[in-house]
């Protein structure tokens, strides 16, 4: 029970801050704002992309000449060994 109370108590400052931000946002005069521009759907394309942490170390080779096209609406996850970046 004590751990649960500690976890709850840890969330209280964040909740207070969130409530304050909501109140400030509601009080803001939105007459000077404009809508965000529409984002047209399209592919994300990487062509011949390379990245190295340290060129002197083979272990830190990173990405070498990556070519990939990610279609609109596609979800992509990239993983590697722990600490790989």
Secondary structure, DSSP 8 states (H G I E B T S, - for coil): -HHHHHHHHHHHHHHHHHHHHHHHHHHS-GGG-----------EEEEEEEE-S-TT-GGG--EEEEEEEE-TT-------STT--
